[in-house]
Structure formats: C-alpha cells, structure tokens
Amino acid sequence: MAGVPFITRTRMARKLGTEAGARAEQRANEDAPGFSELALAHIRETMLAAPAGATLRGEDITNSAKLAGLRPPDDRAFGPVFAKAIKQGLLEPVGYAPRVKGHGTAGGRVYARGRSLA
C-alpha cells in the first residue's frame, strides 16, 4: 500500500472500523435485545453521576457498563453507542489516554459531560 495516499488509507481504515462496529452492535442487539438503548442509558447515567468538570476514560465507561451486566459478544459494539452519545450531547471527547486493554498503547479517548447534560 506504499503507493496509496495516506488520506485514502485512513479513510478506508475508518470505514472498515465503522462497519465492524455496526456488525458488532447488530449482533449485540440480536443476542440481547435493547443492548444499544441500555448502553446509551448507562453512558448518560454515568456522565450525570460524575462530578461536574470530571473527565472519564472510554474504557472505564465501557467496563462499568459490563459490570452492570451489559456484556456484548464483542466490545466493539460499544463504539456505535459512544458515537450516538456524542451526537446526542451526552458526552464530549476532550482528549486521549493510554489504553489499559491495549497494554498502554495510545488511542484511548477521554470524555467530559456533554452539552445536553450541562
């Protein structure tokens, strides 16, 4: 892929990731009907419970959802739910943090309470 422009590769990677997330979310909803709505409600409740001005790592929000019983067959099912939460103003990306599940690699998102909850 050395001859393919970087922007084309990044767009393709994002497209493939979005498609994988959509498949994972669909499977999660088939496995546990209402998964997406319950996960979205959990994100909302988590952000409301956080102190004003607090920031939370996406991994921690996902882990708390799993502890609350929201366990999809593939954790990528949470990706589309986070995207919906951002669009609805439940949370707002404010930075990055090392990923615990990624053995300290970069790319973990950090979120603050969104404008619809302020």
Backbone as JSON Lines, residues from 0, in Angstrom:
{"i":0,"aa":"M","n":[0.82,-1.2,0.0],"ca":[0.0,0.0,0.0],"c":[0.86,1.26,0.0]}
{"i":1,"aa":"A","n":[2.13,1.08,-0.29],"ca":[3.02,2.24,-0.26],"c":[2.62,3.29,-1.28]}
{"i":2,"aa":"G","n":[2.0,2.88,-2.4],"ca":[1.61,3.84,-3.41],"c":[0.28,4.51,-3.15]}
{"i":3,"aa":"V","n":[-0.46,4.04,-2.15],"ca":[-1.78,4.61,-1.84],"c":[-1.6,5.8,-0.89]}
{"i":4,"aa":"P","n":[-2.18,6.95,-1.21],"ca":[-2.03,8.12,-0.34],"c":[-2.51,7.84,1.09]}
{"i":5,"aa":"F","n":[-1.83,8.46,2.04],"ca":[-2.14,8.26,3.45],"c":[-3.6,8.58,3.75]}
{"i":6,"aa":"I","n":[-4.14,9.66,3.2],"ca":[-5.52,10.05,3.5],"c":[-6.49,8.98,3.03]}
{"i":7,"aa":"T","n":[-6.19,8.34,1.9],"ca":[-7.05,7.26,1.4],"c":[-7.01,6.07,2.36]}
{"i":8,"aa":"R","n":[-5.82,5.74,2.85],"ca":[-5.69,4.62,3.79],"c":[-6.42,4.91,5.09]}
{"i":9,"aa":"T","n":[-6.32,6.14,5.59],"ca":[-7.0,6.46,6.85],"c":[-8.51,6.46,6.68]}
{"i":10,"aa":"R","n":[-8.99,6.95,5.55],"ca":[-10.44,6.91,5.3],"c":[-10.94,5.48,5.21]}
{"i":11,"aa":"M","n":[-10.19,4.62,4.53],"ca":[-10.56,3.21,4.41],"c":[-10.55,2.53,5.78]}
{"i":12,"aa":"A","n":[-9.54,2.83,6.59],"ca":[-9.47,2.25,7.93],"c":[-10.67,2.67,8.76]}
{"i":13,"aa":"R","n":[-11.04,3.94,8.69],"ca":[-12.2,4.43,9.45],"c":[-13.47,3.76,8.95]}
{"i":14,"aa":"K","n":[-13.62,3.61,7.64],"ca":[-14.8,2.97,7.06],"c":[-14.91,1.52,7.52]}
{"i":15,"aa":"L","n":[-13.8,0.8,7.48],"ca":[-13.8,-0.6,7.92],"c":[-14.12,-0.7,9.41]}
{"i":16,"aa":"G","n":[-13.57,0.22,10.2],"ca":[-13.86,0.22,11.63],"c":[-15.32,0.51,11.92]}
{"i":17,"aa":"T","n":[-15.9,1.45,11.19],"ca":[-17.32,1.78,11.36],"c":[-18.19,0.58,11.01]}
{"i":18,"aa":"E","n":[-17.84,-0.1,9.92],"ca":[-18.61,-1.28,9.5],"c":[-18.49,-2.4,10.53]}
{"i":19,"aa":"A","n":[-17.3,-2.62,11.07],"ca":[-17.11,-3.65,12.09],"c":[-17.91,-3.32,13.35]}
{"i":20,"aa":"G","n":[-17.92,-2.06,13.74],"ca":[-18.7,-1.64,14.9],"c":[-20.18,-1.86,14.68]}
{"i":21,"aa":"A","n":[-20.66,-1.54,13.48],"ca":[-22.09,-1.73,13.17],"c":[-22.46,-3.2,13.23]}
{"i":22,"aa":"R","n":[-21.59,-4.08,12.71],"ca":[-21.87,-5.52,12.79],"c":[-21.87,-6.0,14.24]}
{"i":23,"aa":"A","n":[-20.92,-5.51,15.02],"ca":[-20.85,-5.91,16.43],"c":[-22.08,-5.42,17.19]}
{"i":24,"aa":"E","n":[-22.53,-4.2,16.9],"ca":[-23.72,-3.66,17.57],"c":[-24.96,-4.47,17.17]}
{"i":25,"aa":"Q","n":[-25.08,-4.8,15.9],"ca":[-26.23,-5.59,15.44],"c":[-26.24,-6.95,16.14]}
{"i":26,"aa":"R","n":[-25.09,-7.59,16.22],"ca":[-25.01,-8.89,16.9],"c":[-25.36,-8.75,18.38]}
{"i":27,"aa":"A","n":[-24.89,-7.69,19.01],"ca":[-25.2,-7.48,20.43],"c":[-26.7,-7.3,20.64]}
{"i":28,"aa":"N","n":[-27.35,-6.57,19.74],"ca":[-28.8,-6.37,19.85],"c":[-29.58,-7.65,19.55]}
{"i":29,"aa":"E","n":[-29.03,-8.51,18.7],"ca":[-29.66,-9.81,18.45],"c":[-29.5,-10.72,19.65]}
{"i":30,"aa":"D","n":[-28.32,-10.67,20.26],"ca":[-28.01,-11.5,21.42],"c":[-28.77,-11.04,22.66]}
{"i":31,"aa":"A","n":[-28.86,-9.73,22.84],"ca":[-29.55,-9.14,24.0],"c":[-30.36,-7.96,23.48]}
{"i":32,"aa":"P","n":[-31.63,-8.2,23.11],"ca":[-32.45,-7.11,22.56],"c":[-32.44,-5.88,23.46]}
{"i":33,"aa":"G","n":[-32.25,-4.72,22.83],"ca":[-32.21,-3.47,23.58],"c":[-30.83,-3.08,24.07]}
{"i":34,"aa":"F","n":[-29.81,-3.86,23.69],"ca":[-28.45,-3.55,24.15],"c":[-28.08,-2.09,23.91]}
{"i":35,"aa":"S","n":[-28.29,-1.6,22.69],"ca":[-27.87,-0.24,22.34],"c":[-28.53,0.8,23.23]}
{"i":36,"aa":"E","n":[-29.83,0.67,23.43],"ca":[-30.56,1.63,24.26],"c":[-30.1,1.57,25.71]}
{"i":37,"aa":"L","n":[-29.88,0.35,26.21],"ca":[-29.43,0.19,27.6],"c":[-28.02,0.75,27.78]}
{"i":38,"aa":"A","n":[-27.15,0.5,26.81],"ca":[-25.78,1.03,26.89],"c":[-25.78,2.55,26.82]}
{"i":39,"aa":"L","n":[-26.63,3.11,25.96],"ca":[-26.74,4.57,25.86],"c":[-27.25,5.16,27.18]}
{"i":40,"aa":"A","n":[-28.23,4.52,27.78],"ca":[-28.75,4.97,29.08],"c":[-27.67,4.89,30.15]}
{"i":41,"aa":"H","n":[-26.85,3.84,30.08],"ca":[-25.76,3.69,31.06],"c":[-24.75,4.83,30.91]}
{"i":42,"aa":"I","n":[-24.41,5.17,29.67],"ca":[-23.48,6.29,29.45],"c":[-24.06,7.57,30.02]}
{"i":43,"aa":"R","n":[-25.33,7.81,29.77],"ca":[-26.0,9.01,30.28],"c":[-25.95,9.05,31.81]}
{"i":44,"aa":"E","n":[-26.31,7.94,32.45],"ca":[-26.31,7.87,33.92],"c":[-24.91,8.04,34.48]}
{"i":45,"aa":"T","n":[-23.93,7.44,33.82],"ca":[-22.54,7.54,34.28],"c":[-22.05,8.98,34.22]}
{"i":46,"aa":"M","n":[-22.35,9.66,33.12],"ca":[-21.9,11.05,32.99],"c":[-22.62,11.97,33.97]}
{"i":47,"aa":"L","n":[-23.89,11.7,34.23],"ca":[-24.63,12.51,35.21],"c":[-24.11,12.27,36.63]}
{"i":48,"aa":"A","n":[-23.67,11.05,36.91],"ca":[-23.18,10.71,38.25],"c":[-21.78,11.27,38.51]}
{"i":49,"aa":"A","n":[-21.04,11.55,37.45],"ca":[-19.69,12.09,37.61],"c":[-19.75,13.52,38.11]}
{"i":50,"aa":"P","n":[-18.81,13.92,38.96],"ca":[-18.79,15.31,39.42],"c":[-18.65,16.28,38.25]}
{"i":51,"aa":"A","n":[-19.2,17.45,38.4],"ca":[-19.09,18.48,37.35],"c":[-17.62,18.71,37.04]}
{"i":52,"aa":"G","n":[-17.28,18.78,35.79],"ca":[-15.91,19.01,35.38],"c":[-15.04,17.76,35.31]}
{"i":53,"aa":"A","n":[-15.59,16.62,35.72],"ca":[-14.81,15.38,35.7],"c":[-14.63,14.89,34.27]}
{"i":54,"aa":"T","n":[-13.54,14.18,34.04],"ca":[-13.33,13.51,32.77],"c":[-13.21,12.01,33.04]}
{"i":55,"aa":"L","n":[-13.75,11.23,32.1],"ca":[-13.73,9.77,32.25],"c":[-13.15,9.14,31.0]}
{"i":56,"aa":"R","n":[-12.39,8.08,31.2],"ca":[-11.86,7.34,30.06],"c":[-12.94,6.45,29.47]}
{"i":57,"aa":"G","n":[-12.98,6.34,28.16],"ca":[-13.96,5.49,27.49],"c":[-13.89,4.06,27.97]}
{"i":58,"aa":"E","n":[-12.68,3.55,28.2],"ca":[-12.52,2.18,28.71],"c":[-13.21,2.01,30.06]}
{"i":59,"aa":"D","n":[-13.12,3.02,30.91],"ca":[-13.75,2.92,32.23],"c":[-15.27,2.92,32.12]}
{"i":60,"aa":"I","n":[-15.81,3.72,31.2],"ca":[-17.26,3.73,30.98],"c":[-17.71,2.38,30.45]}
{"i":61,"aa":"T","n":[-16.96,1.83,29.5],"ca":[-17.27,0.51,28.94],"c":[-17.2,-0.55,30.02]}
{"i":62,"aa":"N","n":[-16.15,-0.53,30.83],"ca":[-16.01,-1.52,31.9],"c":[-17.14,-1.42,32.92]}
{"i":63,"aa":"S","n":[-17.57,-0.2,33.23],"ca":[-18.67,-0.06,34.2],"c":[-19.97,-0.59,33.6]}
{"i":64,"aa":"A","n":[-20.15,-0.42,32.29],"ca":[-21.34,-0.98,31.63],"c":[-21.31,-2.5,31.69]}
{"i":65,"aa":"K","n":[-20.13,-3.07,31.49],"ca":[-20.02,-4.53,31.56],"c":[-20.28,-5.04,32.98]}
{"i":66,"aa":"L","n":[-19.79,-4.3,33.98],"ca":[-20.06,-4.67,35.37],"c":[-21.55,-4.57,35.69]}
{"i":67,"aa":"A","n":[-22.25,-3.68,34.98],"ca":[-23.69,-3.52,35.18],"c":[-24.49,-4.57,34.4]}
{"i":68,"aa":"G","n":[-23.79,-5.48,33.72],"ca":[-24.48,-6.57,33.02],"c":[-24.61,-6.39,31.52]}
{"i":69,"aa":"L","n":[-24.09,-5.31,30.98],"ca":[-24.16,-5.08,29.53],"c":[-22.9,-5.67,28.9]}
{"i":70,"aa":"R","n":[-22.99,-6.94,28.53],"ca":[-21.83,-7.67,28.02],"c":[-22.08,-8.19,26.61]}
{"i":71,"aa":"P","n":[-21.77,-7.37,25.61],"ca":[-21.96,-7.84,24.24],"c":[-20.92,-8.91,23.9]}
{"i":72,"aa":"P","n":[-21.19,-9.72,22.87],"ca":[-20.21,-10.72,22.45],"c":[-18.89,-10.09,22.0]}
{"i":73,"aa":"D","n":[-18.93,-8.85,21.55],"ca":[-17.74,-8.15,21.05],"c":[-17.8,-6.71,21.58]}
{"i":74,"aa":"D","n":[-16.76,-6.3,22.3],"ca":[-16.74,-4.94,22.88],"c":[-16.83,-3.83,21.84]}
{"i":75,"aa":"R","n":[-16.55,-4.16,20.57],"ca":[-16.68,-3.14,19.53],"c":[-18.12,-2.66,19.38]}
{"i":76,"aa":"A","n":[-19.07,-3.39,19.96],"ca":[-20.48,-2.96,19.92],"c":[-20.67,-1.64,20.66]}
{"i":77,"aa":"F","n":[-19.78,-1.31,21.58],"ca":[-19.9,-0.05,22.3],"c":[-19.53,1.16,21.43]}
{"i":78,"aa":"G","n":[-18.72,0.96,20.4],"ca":[-18.28,2.07,19.55],"c":[-19.42,2.87,18.95]}
{"i":79,"aa":"P","n":[-20.38,2.21,18.27],"ca":[-21.51,2.96,17.71],"c":[-22.37,3.62,18.79]}
{"i":80,"aa":"V","n":[-22.41,3.02,19.97],"ca":[-23.19,3.61,21.07],"c":[-22.51,4.9,21.54]}
{"i":81,"aa":"F","n":[-21.18,4.88,21.65],"ca":[-20.45,6.09,22.01],"c":[-20.67,7.17,20.96]}
{"i":82,"aa":"A","n":[-20.67,6.78,19.68],"ca":[-20.91,7.76,18.61],"c":[-22.29,8.4,18.76]}
{"i":83,"aa":"K","n":[-23.3,7.61,19.1],"ca":[-24.65,8.15,19.32],"c":[-24.66,9.08,20.53]}
{"i":84,"aa":"A","n":[-23.95,8.69,21.59],"ca":[-23.9,9.51,22.8],"c":[-23.26,10.87,22.51]}
{"i":85,"aa":"I","n":[-22.23,10.87,21.67],"ca":[-21.59,12.14,21.29],"c":[-22.57,12.99,20.49]}
{"i":86,"aa":"K","n":[-23.24,12.39,19.52],"ca":[-24.21,13.13,18.7],"c":[-25.35,13.69,19.53]}
{"i":87,"aa":"Q","n":[-25.76,12.96,20.58],"ca":[-26.85,13.42,21.43],"c":[-26.37,14.39,22.51]}
{"i":88,"aa":"G","n":[-25.08,14.64,22.57],"ca":[-24.55,15.58,23.55],"c":[-24.45,15.03,24.96]}
{"i":89,"aa":"L","n":[-24.42,13.7,25.1],"ca":[-24.29,13.1,26.43],"c":[-22.86,13.17,26.93]}
{"i":90,"aa":"L","n":[-21.92,13.08,26.01],"ca":[-20.52,13.21,26.37],"c":[-19.78,13.89,25.22]}
{"i":91,"aa":"E","n":[-18.61,14.41,25.57],"ca":[-17.82,15.16,24.6],"c":[-16.37,14.71,24.69]}
{"i":92,"aa":"P","n":[-15.76,14.3,23.57],"ca":[-14.35,13.91,23.62],"c":[-13.48,15.13,23.95]}
{"i":93,"aa":"V","n":[-12.59,14.96,24.93],"ca":[-11.73,16.08,25.34],"c":[-10.25,15.73,25.32]}
{"i":94,"aa":"G","n":[-9.91,14.49,25.01],"ca":[-8.5,14.13,24.98],"c":[-8.3,12.64,24.79]}
{"i":95,"aa":"Y","n":[-7.05,12.25,25.0],"ca":[-6.65,10.85,24.83],"c":[-5.92,10.37,26.07]}
{"i":96,"aa":"A","n":[-5.94,9.06,26.28],"ca":[-5.23,8.45,27.4],"c":[-4.69,7.1,26.94]}
{"i":97,"aa":"P","n":[-3.65,6.61,27.6],"ca":[-3.17,5.26,27.27],"c":[-4.29,4.24,27.51]}
{"i":98,"aa":"R","n":[-4.35,3.24,26.65],"ca":[-5.37,2.2,26.77],"c":[-4.86,1.08,27.67]}
{"i":99,"aa":"V","n":[-5.65,0.73,28.67],"ca":[-5.29,-0.37,29.55],"c":[-5.37,-1.68,28.78]}
{"i":100,"aa":"K","n":[-6.47,-1.89,28.05],"ca":[-6.63,-3.13,27.27],"c":[-5.64,-3.2,26.12]}
{"i":101,"aa":"G","n":[-5.12,-2.06,25.72],"ca":[-4.13,-2.01,24.64],"c":[-2.71,-2.02,25.17]}
{"i":102,"aa":"H","n":[-2.53,-2.47,26.43],"ca":[-1.21,-2.58,27.05],"c":[-0.46,-1.25,27.06]}
{"i":103,"aa":"G","n":[-1.2,-0.18,27.3],"ca":[-0.59,1.14,27.42],"c":[-0.39,1.87,26.11]}
{"i":104,"aa":"T","n":[-0.91,1.31,25.02],"ca":[-0.77,2.0,23.74],"c":[-1.66,3.23,23.7]}
{"i":105,"aa":"A","n":[-1.36,4.14,22.81],"ca":[-2.14,5.37,22.67],"c":[-3.48,5.08,22.02]}
{"i":106,"aa":"G","n":[-4.4,6.01,22.16],"ca":[-5.65,5.91,21.43],"c":[-6.9,5.84,22.27]}
{"i":107,"aa":"G","n":[-6.77,5.7,23.58],"ca":[-7.96,5.7,24.43],"c":[-8.54,7.11,24.51]}
{"i":108,"aa":"R","n":[-9.84,7.23,24.39],"ca":[-10.48,8.55,24.43],"c":[-10.85,8.93,25.86]}
{"i":109,"aa":"V","n":[-10.84,10.21,26.12],"ca":[-11.26,10.78,27.41],"c":[-12.46,11.67,27.11]}
{"i":110,"aa":"Y","n":[-13.48,11.57,27.96],"ca":[-14.73,12.29,27.73],"c":[-15.11,13.15,28.93]}
{"i":111,"aa":"A","n":[-15.79,14.25,28.64],"ca":[-16.4,15.11,29.65],"c":[-17.9,15.06,29.44]}
{"i":112,"aa":"R","n":[-18.63,15.54,30.42],"ca":[-20.09,15.63,30.3],"c":[-20.44,16.48,29.09]}
{"i":113,"aa":"G","n":[-21.39,16.01,28.3],"ca":[-21.78,16.7,27.08],"c":[-22.7,17.88,27.33]}
{"i":114,"aa":"R","n":[-22.89,18.66,26.29],"ca":[-23.68,19.9,26.38],"c":[-25.14,19.65,26.75]}
{"i":115,"aa":"S","n":[-25.7,18.5,26.38],"ca":[-27.11,18.26,26.71],"c":[-27.3,17.9,28.18]}
{"i":116,"aa":"L","n":[-26.21,17.62,28.89],"ca":[-26.29,17.29,30.32],"c":[-25.79,18.43,31.2]}
{"i":117,"aa":"A","n":[-25.29,19.49,30.59],"ca":[-24.7,20.59,31.37],"c":[-25.76,21.38,32.12]}
